[in-house]
Structure formats: C-alpha cells, structure tokens
C-alpha cells in the first residue's frame, strides 16, 4: 500500500521550529482554588451567581 510521503521526512517542520519558553502561570494553583471554593460554598454557605443576599434592593 503506498504512503503519502516518506517516513524519513516525518516531523521535519516541528523539528525546525524554534523552542519558545512557556509563559508563567497567572491563575492560582488548582488545589488552592478548590480549597477556596470549598470554604465559600460549604463553610460560608454562599449561593452561586452574582446575586448576593447583601446586595438586595438594587438602584433607586
């Protein structure tokens, strides 16, 4: 069965591209984010969403 191109050229383009360093992580570590979510949802009993109980009333 014929192939589309020779196996000697496999990975040619990827091997020629220069290596770029990754950017530093800006978001918090997943374990800390999960811990904060646990405290917020179960210990403080906060409801999800933007409508917080202390912000009721709205504009006048």
Secondary structure, DSSP 8 states (H G I E B T S, - for coil): ---SS-GGGTTHHHHHS---------S--HHHHHHHHHIIIIIS---SSS--GGGTT---
